[in-house]
Amino acid sequence: MKNQRPYIIGIMLIAVVALLWFFFGTYFEFGKPTLQLQEDIGAIGQQKVINLTFRDGESGLRSTLVTLTQGNRTVALISQQDPQRGIKEKSLSFAVNPYALKLRNGTALLTFSAVDQSLLKNQLTVARAVQIDMLPPQIFLMNPTNNIIPGGTCVITFSTSKPISMGGVWVGDRFFPGYHILIAGKPTTVTYFALPIDAKKDRTTIRVAIRDQAGNETSTNLPFLIREKKFRSDQMNLSDLFLQQKMPEFQIADPSLRGKTPIESFMAVNGVMREENLKTIQAVCRASQPRQIWQNTFLRMRNAAPMALFGDRRTYRYQGKPIGESVHFGVDLASTMRSPVESSNNGIIAFTGPLGIYGNTVIIDHGLGLLSLYAHLASVNVRKGQSVKKGDPIGYTGSSGLAGGDHLHFAIIVGGQFVNPQEWWDPHWIKDNVNTKMAAF
């Protein structure tokens, strides 16, 4: 029995230590709760949504409180009690309506508080000075006339009555972001946007929308005239030879195509892969530089004949039956095999590498949401992030990707949407539709 006494005493000591650790760590701890705001709150407009998270990883949260004070008046935006222990984290989302709270434009104090479950009732208090601003911003359009061709580009500039956090153009349900620049020393927003190839005057809406730093929003319809444009249609018969030559390349690159017949692979490539490639291109476009890098007319590939034009509607047929469709969103230019390909304008290489149906591809960012794409290349001799000048060599033509022969597929992209490259090859179009508008002041 005497031999067991030290063992029993040891177990009791361990139990006492564990109990003390649990008590002091849970009921008698000194750490305060923490606060995480989803965004910095500097101003509150007509309707402001605040998202935040309170945390306490030790004793847990006892109560949370958010108040807004203006002058001698304080209103509670959130007030919650949590009598049950164990709530380590609480995420809150609530709207602040200054009109309903009878606030006025001017400064106010936003206070966040949280108390934990410790016996010490450790409290966190964070105060933020905010500006109540319920006055919507105004839009001043600088371009009263906008003639646009379906599949074409439009450039507009506008100023606002106060600084904005977001501005751009909605074409139907597609948003084209604006970029803040200076024109004649004055703050201006410029937006490049694309008109869909099937756009019609009576069913197309184009509006400029802005949001100020307090969250107030304003929009106005943009005056525009859609000019008529007809696009070609083409029937493309797929041969067994073409399918047997091309589809194995895609089956090697994409495991989901393995085991499929050549025609099944083609249908997946023309459908699913084409959509995935577009998403990749649009992701690249979202990182466009907020400044104009390009200058003057874009270069067209030298000594090359056009094989296919922008907007060509293609119906693919196999053994006389239609098996798929596509719209050609670029211009195919053919010259001798492995012809040199040059940068069409000044820019920064935004993408290089294999890109599904486009094969070996280079995408160049020219700034302000304007990019150019070079596809089906045999080889590429530039790298991502490299600056290039107009006329710099970037690769050689080939037949990689879904190409039936050696050529360059050249495309222009605006805000993630393909547009007609022929406009950007035309110095008169650039002068009338871009340069003049950029000098609107």
Number of C-alpha atoms within 10 A of each C-alpha: 5 6 7 9 10 11 11 11 11 12 12 12 12 12 12 12 12 12 12 14 14 13 15 15 15 17 19 19 20 18 18 23 26 18 20 12 13 11 9 9 16 13 19 26 23 19 17 17 12 16 14 15 14 23 19 22 16 21 27 25 30 24 18 21 16 18 16 22 17 17 9 5 9 14 12 12 17 15 12 11 12 15 11 10 13 15 18 16 15 14 12 12 11 12 12 16 17 18 12 9 11 7 19 14 14 13 17 21 17 22 18 20 20 26 24 30 26 24 14 14 20 19 20 17 15 12 13 14 15 19 20 21 21 21 13 18 20 17 18 12 17 16 18 10 13 15 13 20 22 21 21 22 25 17 19 25 25 22 18 17 11 12 16 19 12 17 26 24 26 19 19 14 9 16 19 21 22 26 22 21 17 12 15 11 8 10 14 20 22 23 22 21 29 26 25 19 20 12 20 16 11 7 7 13 16 19 15 23 20 24 19 24 19 25 22 20 20 15 17 15 12 20 14 16 13 17 12 11 14 11 14 11 12 12 12 13 15 16 12 13 8 14 17 13 11 20 22 16 14 22 19 11 12 14 9 12 19 15 10 13 14 21 17 13 22 22 15 16 21 18 14 10 18 16 12 15 15 16 13 13 20 17 12 17 26 13 13 21 18 14 13 17 17 20 12 16 18 22 15 19 20 13 10 15 12 14 12 17 20 22 24 18 17 16 17 19 16 14 10 9 10 13 16 15 17 14 14 17 24 25 21 22 21 23 17 12 14 18 21 18 21 20 26 27 24 22 26 24 22 24 22 21 17 17 22 23 20 23 21 24 24 28 26 30 29 25 21 26 26 24 28 24 24 28 31 30 30 21 18 17 10 17 15 14 14 12 16 21 16 17 16 16 16 21 22 23 27 25 22 25 22 21 19 14 13 22 28 32 27 23 22 24 26 25 23 25 23 28 27 25 23 17 18 21 16 14 13 13 14 18 14 10 21 19 14 13 21 20 11 14 11
